[in-house]
Amino acid sequence: MTNSNLMTEGLNLMLIGMGFVFIFLTLLVFVTSIMSRIITSYEKNVGVLPEEGISSPTAVISPAMNQSQHANDDKNLITVLSAAVHKFRSRHK
């Protein structure tokens, strides 16, 4: 085989492989979106989801927590982070 034949075969193999991957990923996107629609409509019919659909995720802060509890959480977080930084620095001297 000549060098140009090998180059042509390599190019053909590359294009076939890339085409297969593109088609597979496109089908995967369509199947996933169809499954999502089916599951969402099923959940609405069962009554698990509200009629308007799924709301976007939001951070929920409990109104029952007062200012001192938030301060205590902050102190605990600072303590844990300080210990992690100290351990990291002691290992990487």
C-alpha positions as CSV (number, residue, x, y, z in Angstrom):
1,M,0.0,0.0,0.0
2,T,1.2,3.5,-0.7
3,N,1.3,6.3,1.7
4,S,-1.7,8.1,0.1
5,N,-3.8,4.9,0.4
6,L,-3.1,4.7,4.1
7,M,-3.8,8.4,4.5
8,T,-7.2,8.0,2.6
9,E,-8.1,4.9,4.7
10,G,-7.2,6.8,7.9
11,L,-9.3,9.8,6.9
12,N,-12.3,7.6,6.0
13,L,-12.1,5.8,9.3
14,M,-11.9,9.1,11.2
15,L,-14.9,10.5,9.3
16,I,-16.9,7.3,9.9
17,G,-16.0,7.3,13.6
18,M,-16.8,11.0,14.1
19,G,-20.1,10.6,12.2
20,F,-21.1,7.6,14.3
21,V,-20.4,9.6,17.5
22,F,-22.3,12.6,16.3
23,I,-25.3,10.5,15.4
24,F,-25.2,8.7,18.7
25,L,-25.0,11.9,20.7
26,T,-27.8,13.5,18.7
27,L,-30.0,10.4,19.4
28,L,-29.1,10.5,23.0
29,V,-30.2,14.1,23.3
30,F,-33.5,13.4,21.6
31,V,-34.2,10.3,23.7
32,T,-33.3,12.1,26.9
33,S,-35.6,15.0,26.2
34,I,-38.5,12.7,25.2
35,M,-38.0,10.7,28.4
36,S,-38.0,14.0,30.4
37,R,-41.3,15.1,28.8
38,I,-42.9,11.7,29.4
39,I,-41.8,11.6,33.1
40,T,-42.8,15.2,33.7
41,S,-46.3,14.6,32.2
42,Y,-46.7,11.4,34.2
43,E,-45.7,13.2,37.5
44,K,-48.2,16.0,36.8
45,N,-51.0,13.4,36.2
46,V,-50.1,11.6,39.4
47,G,-50.1,14.9,41.3
48,V,-46.5,14.9,42.5
49,L,-45.6,18.0,40.5
50,P,-47.4,21.3,40.4
51,E,-49.3,22.2,37.2
52,E,-46.9,25.0,36.3
53,G,-44.0,22.5,36.2
54,I,-40.8,22.3,38.1
55,S,-39.5,25.6,39.5
56,S,-35.8,26.4,39.2
57,P,-33.7,25.4,42.2
58,T,-33.3,28.0,44.9
59,A,-31.3,28.2,48.1
60,V,-33.7,27.7,51.0
61,I,-32.8,29.4,54.3
62,S,-35.0,28.4,57.1
63,P,-36.8,31.4,58.7
64,A,-36.6,29.6,62.0
65,M,-32.9,30.2,62.3
66,N,-32.0,33.3,64.1
67,Q,-29.0,35.5,63.9
68,S,-27.1,33.7,66.7
69,Q,-27.5,30.3,64.9
70,H,-26.2,31.8,61.7
71,A,-23.2,33.2,63.6
72,N,-22.6,29.8,65.2
73,D,-22.6,28.1,61.8
74,D,-20.1,30.7,60.5
75,K,-17.8,30.0,63.5
76,N,-18.0,26.3,62.8
77,L,-17.3,26.8,59.1
78,I,-14.3,29.0,59.9
79,T,-12.9,26.4,62.4
80,V,-13.2,23.6,59.8
81,L,-11.7,25.7,57.0
82,S,-8.8,26.8,59.3
83,A,-8.1,23.1,60.2
84,A,-8.1,22.1,56.6
85,V,-5.7,24.9,55.6
86,H,-3.4,24.0,58.5
87,K,-3.3,20.3,57.5
88,F,-2.7,21.2,53.8
89,R,0.2,23.5,54.7
90,S,1.7,21.0,57.1
91,R,1.8,18.3,54.3
92,H,3.1,20.6,51.6
93,K,6.2,22.2,53.1
